[in-house]
Structures are given as C-alpha cells and as structure tokens.
Amino acid sequence: MSQTISATRVATLVGAFDRSPAYAGLAEAMTELIGDGRIGLGVRLPSERDLTEVLDVSRTTVTRAYQLLRDGGYAEARRGSGTFTQVPGGRSRAHDRALVPGTGDGDTIDLNCAAASAPPGIAAAYAAAVTELPAYLGGHGYFPAGLPALQAAIAERYAARGLPTDPGQVVVTAGALAAAALVAQAFTGPRDRVLVESPVYPNATQAISNSGARLRAVPVDPGGWDLDAVGAALDEVRPTLAYLIPDFQNPTGHVMSEADRATYARHLRRTGTVAVVDEAHQSLALDGQEMPRPFAAFDPRTITLGSASKSHWGGLRLGWIRAPHEQVERLTRARLGLDLGAPVMEQLVLTRLLANDDVVERHRDRLREQRDALLAAITAHLPDWRFRRAGGGLAAWCELPLARGTALATEAERRGVVVAPGPAFAAEGGLDRFVRVPWSRPAPELEEAVRRLAAAWGVVREQGAAGPRRPARVMVA
Ligand SMILES: Cc1ncc(COP(=O)(O)O)c(C=O)c1O
C-alpha cells in the first residue's frame, strides 16, 4: 500500500509560502520538500479539495500548483488513485550513471563517473606482465582466491598500514563492487538487514540488496558520521552487516577518525554486526596526510573491500576482499557460484604495480592539481554553492542553496556536462540539494565544466518551481 500525506501535514510543511502568485509559491515549496525528501517518493498527495480547504486558498491555486509539480516531474497523476510524488527521471536517476556513455556529441564533459583515466605507467606494467604470462599458460588459469603473488602483495600493503595480514586472508575479485556483491551473497539473504550510509555509493547498495537483504540507511551529515544515530539504528534493527566507506566516503569525501572507528566498532560488537568496509578511495590522500589505521584494526571481524580502480585504473577491473581466516572458505565457496576468479593477466599487472608507489604518486599529483582547479573554479563561478575541501578521494560534494540538484543535472546535460545529482546517492530518497562534481578530468576541462554548470545553475535558479525540469533523457546504469 502506498503512503499518503495529509493536507494538514502538507500545510505545516509548506508554512508561509510565497503568494505572489500563490500557485507558484505553493509549487515551489512542495518541490523543495519533495526534493529534500521531507515528503517521500511515491507518496499520495492530498486531494486538491482537501488541500484547498486547509490552506484557505482557491481551488485554482492548488490545481495549478499540482499542474506545475507534474510538469516539473515532481508528481504524477495516476488514474483513479490520485497524485503521487516523484523526482524528475524517476527512480532510475537513483543509480550512479557511471556506466552510461557520454551523450555522443564529442563536446560533452562527463563528470558522472568519479574515476580518472589511467595514470602513466599502466601500459608499461601490461607490457612487462606479458612476459610473465607464459609461466601460467600450462595451468587451467582459474584462481578463485587470486594469484598467490598478488594475494601476498595485497597482504603486505595491509601490514604496512598497521594491520598484519596473511595472504590467505585475501580473495581477489573483479573489482570492489563485485567484492561487495560476493560478501552479500555469502553472508546475507532475505531475512537479513544491512546498515548502509546515506548518501552512499549506490552501485554497492544495489549489489548488496540483490542478495535479498533489506537495507537500513543512516545519514552521513555534512559534518560527518553521527555515531549516536548509528548506535540507535544498530540497536533497532540488529543488522547482519554494516556497509561503510570510512576513507574518503563516496560521495561526501569524509574520513572517519580513529576515535570514531573505535566507537563505531564498539557499537557493532554490541549487536553482533559485521562491518563491510569499502576502502576503494583509501589510497587517494592528496595532501600528504597520514590516513587513520584500517577499520579492521579496530574490529578483527571486519570484512574489508579494496580496489585497484581508483589507485590505478578502473579498466584493470580488480579488487579484493580481506577477511578473517574463518570466513575465507565461505567467501571462496560463494565465489564458485559467480565467476571462478579474476583474469590472470590483470593480476600480473597489478602485482607489478603494487611493487612500488611511483604510479600512484604520479596519479595523486595529477588528482591534486585537478582538485585544486575544480574547487577554485566552483568558488569563482558558483559562489552560492557550499562544499568542504576534501583532503582526498575524487569528488566535491556540493550543497546548493535550493533543492534543485536533479533540475541542475538535467539543464547541465543540455549544456554539455553530465553530473550526478544528490538523489543518485540517496539510499532512501531526498538529497536534491546536492550534486557530486568529481575532479576526474584535466583542469581545463573541469574549468569549462564549471562554466557550463554555472550557466545551467543560473537558469535553474531563475526558473524556481515554474520552469520545465524534465530530464533530457532517462538514465540507466
Ligand atoms: C566506494 C566505492 N566502492 C566501489 C567502487 C567500485 O570499485 P571497482 O571499480 O573496484 O568495482 C567505487 C567506484 O566508484 C566506489 O566509489
């Protein structure tokens, strides 16, 4: 059964809306509430008659306001059952559109994907790895736990970060996303609950929920994690797993302090919940700062996910799981029902790349320059946007003065720049006040992208609730 919202509740939420003219002011206020998530998605709005009575306005005011909501993509009429809330583009927008190719006109700047091009040194590592391949060709080539040399190289990295690790604790996967799916498959089913953050990297939550587990979201605020809320949610739903991104959280860029890791781990122990910690962005500290110790150093039951995509290149399609010894067997078994192992060639390449930090260091230098260029451009061209200067990772999480992230993304796309609006990262709707802007492209491209975003923002801000906000195309990913 769908949720409904009463006319009285809508009246309380819209408060003293702008009445010049009233229909536009009402539509504006309701658009804001739907975009913010204060009125949820798929909620049946009060009938025009009820709202007319409670607001003490004319029936035409409410009729025209609802019409504006529908035109803007914030509501839809369902024959015989009423008017229901939605966001432009529908829930399909709530997917990271990373896998969607650009719009094809060659001039489009795609900032939808927070992943950079390959740093120098990747092709050389491939060329060198080819010479090692013959040694493997006499075998069947299946390594469900990973190439032993790569397992050892990954284990060494953890040890260097203060987390002694045996190579046998590492399972190499085709990326961190596949690792998340594998963990969910191995440890959860339809009876389980999984705690997730919001905003969050949406492909991971989708991968997790594919196993049938139900998600419970806890907000990550502009200031960081609210550990009291985490503790309360854990006590309430006693989830099997908690998926978190403590190192340059995607999309907010936050890093969880060691003290917070210790507190979080205490909460988890109380409810017997196991942390699934996604470290995809961990190696991207751009200011030379020391990173906190891995979450698993605070709770040995932790299952850690790693990725070569952000540290090196997404095209390697390699990631891994670091798990306590006693869980490795279960993970490897689950893996046999999926893909039997990751490609040998790429594992040889990554083994080489992990042997020294040159490539990653050059990669970080480039990202630092791009980050600084992007943030300077946003400050110059979009002075009413707010963002926190993240010390690493790949993106700025920008807060707009109005909940118009989806409208902005739509208008920006028309002007040749693709960005993901806040709702793409919202585990339970809302966040339309935000947009994620990655620094994944060269500086001049980022500067041009910001100029286009500023032009798009000018239009969206002017339009208010009255302008057309239908997305240029519906996205899938
Ligand atoms: C937090 C997080 N986890 C996982 C991934 C995907 O990683 P991979 O390419 O290794 O599958 C990403 C990519 O954006 C990410 O941001």
The ligand as a MOL file (V3000), in Angstrom:
LIG
                    3D

  0  0  0     0  0            999 V3000
M  V30 BEGIN CTAB
M  V30 COUNTS 16 16 0 0 0
M  V30 BEGIN ATOM
M  V30 1 C 33.0500 3.4170 -2.6890 0
M  V30 2 C 33.2350 2.6600 -3.9680 0
M  V30 3 N 33.2500 1.3310 -3.9490 0
M  V30 4 C 33.4240 0.6210 -5.0670 0
M  V30 5 C 33.5820 1.2290 -6.2770 0
M  V30 6 C 33.7590 0.3740 -7.4990 0
M  V30 7 O 35.0280 -0.1490 -7.4800 0
M  V30 8 P 35.5130 -1.1990 -8.5650 0
M  V30 9 O 35.7820 -0.4590 -9.8220 0
M  V30 10 O 36.7490 -1.7750 -7.9520 0
M  V30 11 O 34.4390 -2.2200 -8.7240 0
M  V30 12 C 33.5750 2.6070 -6.3550 0
M  V30 13 C 33.6920 3.2870 -7.6400 0
M  V30 14 O 33.3230 4.4290 -7.7920 0
M  V30 15 C 33.4000 3.3540 -5.1650 0
M  V30 16 O 33.3870 4.6790 -5.1770 0
M  V30 END ATOM
M  V30 BEGIN BOND
M  V30 1 1 1 2
M  V30 2 1 2 3
M  V30 3 2 2 15
M  V30 4 2 3 4
M  V30 5 1 4 5
M  V30 6 1 5 6
M  V30 7 2 5 12
M  V30 8 1 6 7
M  V30 9 1 7 8
M  V30 10 2 8 9
M  V30 11 1 8 10
M  V30 12 1 8 11
M  V30 13 1 12 13
M  V30 14 1 12 15
M  V30 15 2 13 14
M  V30 16 1 15 16
M  V30 END BOND
M  V30 END CTAB
M  END
